[in-house]
Amino acid sequence: MRAWIAVAVALGVAGCEFAPPAPPPELNRAECYTVDVFDARHARRKILAPGPDVQPAWAAFSGVWGQGAWNGGQCHEIHVTQIFPDGSAVVLDTVAPFDGLRASAFRRPATLTQDGRLVLISDGTRREYRIEDGVMYGTRTDGRGRTAQVILTPQS
């Protein structure tokens, strides 16, 4: 009797249709935008071209990168406004309002690593960005170890 029950359960499971996994979220969306709250008269948004003494891999980060969506949700944009020969940088880190979260824009220090990553650490959250084939990929890890992904493209 137990054997028949086991066979019936096995056949029942085999006949079940399982839903396919959900598609991955869109980490880059053309409609994504953020609000830059900095007044242009203070030149905080101005992108200063990296000097000739800045490593080319680091210089590639210079500029405005956007249309990203953290895990397919909150829109994100980053302005890499200044890069120094020692690997330090200045960025504007912006996000749009989303799901009860407020929009924010902060001017932050960043570091470029020897292996070609841009790293920002603030408020217990670490963000790392890398560039591959002209696209910027980011990972955000909060103090609890939760991660989010984003894909950013150069903005004109």
C-alpha positions as CSV (number, residue, x, y, z in Angstrom):
1,M,0.0,0.0,0.0
2,R,2.8,2.4,0.9
3,A,4.5,1.7,-2.4
4,W,1.3,2.6,-4.3
5,I,1.0,5.9,-2.3
6,A,4.6,6.7,-3.1
7,V,4.1,6.0,-6.8
8,A,0.9,8.1,-6.8
9,V,2.6,11.1,-5.2
10,A,5.6,10.8,-7.6
11,L,3.3,10.8,-10.6
12,G,1.3,13.7,-9.2
13,V,4.4,15.8,-8.7
14,A,5.7,14.8,-12.1
15,G,2.5,16.0,-13.6
16,C,2.5,19.3,-11.8
17,E,3.3,22.4,-13.8
18,F,5.8,24.6,-12.1
19,A,5.8,28.3,-12.8
20,P,8.9,29.5,-14.6
21,P,11.2,31.8,-12.5
22,A,10.3,35.4,-12.6
23,P,12.3,37.4,-15.2
24,P,15.2,39.5,-13.7
25,P,14.3,43.1,-13.0
26,E,15.2,45.8,-15.5
27,L,18.3,47.3,-14.0
28,N,18.5,49.9,-16.7
29,R,15.4,51.8,-17.8
30,A,15.2,54.6,-20.4
31,E,12.5,56.3,-18.4
32,C,14.5,56.5,-15.2
33,Y,15.5,59.9,-14.0
34,T,16.5,61.6,-10.8
35,V,16.4,65.2,-9.6
36,D,19.7,67.0,-9.1
37,V,19.1,69.5,-6.2
38,F,22.4,71.3,-6.5
39,D,22.4,74.8,-7.9
40,A,24.5,75.1,-11.1
41,R,25.9,78.5,-10.0
42,H,28.0,76.6,-7.4
43,A,29.5,74.5,-10.2
44,R,29.0,71.3,-8.2
45,R,27.5,69.5,-11.2
46,K,30.3,70.6,-13.5
47,I,32.3,67.6,-14.9
48,L,36.0,68.4,-14.7
49,A,38.0,66.5,-17.3
50,P,40.6,64.2,-15.8
51,G,44.1,65.3,-16.3
52,P,46.7,63.4,-18.3
53,D,48.2,62.0,-15.0
54,V,44.9,60.1,-14.2
55,Q,45.0,56.4,-15.2
56,P,42.9,55.8,-18.4
57,A,40.8,53.1,-16.6
58,W,39.9,55.6,-13.9
59,A,39.3,58.5,-16.4
60,A,36.6,56.3,-18.0
61,F,34.4,56.9,-15.0
62,S,34.3,60.6,-15.6
63,G,30.9,62.0,-16.5
64,V,27.2,61.4,-15.8
65,W,25.9,57.9,-15.7
66,G,22.1,57.3,-15.5
67,Q,18.9,55.5,-16.4
68,G,19.7,52.9,-13.7
69,A,17.2,51.3,-11.4
70,W,18.4,49.6,-8.2
71,N,17.0,46.0,-8.4
72,G,14.5,47.4,-11.1
73,G,13.0,49.9,-8.7
74,Q,14.4,53.2,-7.4
75,C,16.0,55.2,-10.2
76,H,19.7,56.1,-9.8
77,E,22.2,58.4,-11.4
78,I,25.8,59.2,-10.5
79,H,27.9,62.2,-11.6
80,V,31.6,61.5,-11.4
81,T,32.6,65.2,-11.4
82,Q,36.3,65.1,-10.5
83,I,39.0,62.4,-10.5
84,F,42.5,62.9,-9.0
85,P,45.7,61.1,-9.9
86,D,45.8,59.4,-6.4
87,G,42.5,57.6,-7.2
88,S,40.3,59.8,-5.1
89,A,37.1,61.3,-6.8
90,V,34.1,63.5,-6.1
91,V,30.7,62.3,-7.1
92,L,27.1,63.4,-7.0
93,D,25.1,60.3,-5.9
94,T,21.3,60.7,-6.7
95,V,18.2,58.6,-6.4
96,A,14.6,59.3,-7.3
97,P,11.6,58.9,-5.0
98,F,10.4,55.3,-4.9
99,D,8.0,53.2,-2.8
100,G,7.9,55.6,0.2
101,L,11.6,56.6,-0.1
102,R,12.5,60.2,-0.7
103,A,14.6,61.5,-3.5
104,S,18.1,62.4,-2.5
105,A,21.3,63.9,-3.9
106,F,24.6,64.0,-2.1
107,R,28.0,65.1,-3.0
108,R,30.3,62.4,-1.8
109,P,34.0,61.4,-1.8
110,A,34.8,58.2,-3.7
111,T,37.9,56.0,-4.3
112,L,39.1,54.3,-7.5
113,T,40.8,51.0,-6.9
114,Q,43.7,49.5,-8.7
115,D,41.4,46.8,-10.1
116,G,39.2,49.4,-11.8
117,R,36.3,49.9,-9.4
118,L,34.7,53.1,-8.1
119,V,33.9,52.7,-4.4
120,L,31.6,54.9,-2.3
121,I,30.9,54.3,1.4
122,S,28.4,56.3,3.4
123,D,25.9,55.7,6.1
124,G,26.9,52.1,6.5
125,T,26.3,51.4,2.8
126,R,29.0,50.4,0.3
127,R,28.5,51.0,-3.4
128,E,30.9,49.6,-6.0
129,Y,30.8,50.3,-9.7
130,R,32.8,48.8,-12.6
131,I,32.7,49.6,-16.3
132,E,32.5,46.9,-19.0
133,D,32.0,47.7,-22.7
134,G,31.0,51.3,-22.0
135,V,28.3,50.3,-19.4
136,M,28.6,50.9,-15.6
137,Y,27.5,48.0,-13.3
138,G,26.9,48.8,-9.7
139,T,26.4,46.8,-6.5
140,R,25.0,48.3,-3.3
141,T,25.5,46.5,0.0
142,D,23.9,47.9,3.2
143,G,24.9,47.3,6.8
144,R,22.7,44.2,7.0
145,G,24.4,42.6,4.0
146,R,21.5,43.1,1.6
147,T,22.5,43.8,-1.9
148,A,21.0,45.6,-4.9
149,Q,22.2,45.8,-8.5
150,V,22.0,48.6,-11.1
151,I,23.2,49.2,-14.7
152,L,24.0,52.7,-15.7
153,T,24.7,54.1,-19.2
154,P,26.6,57.3,-20.2
155,Q,24.3,60.4,-20.3
156,S,25.0,63.4,-22.6
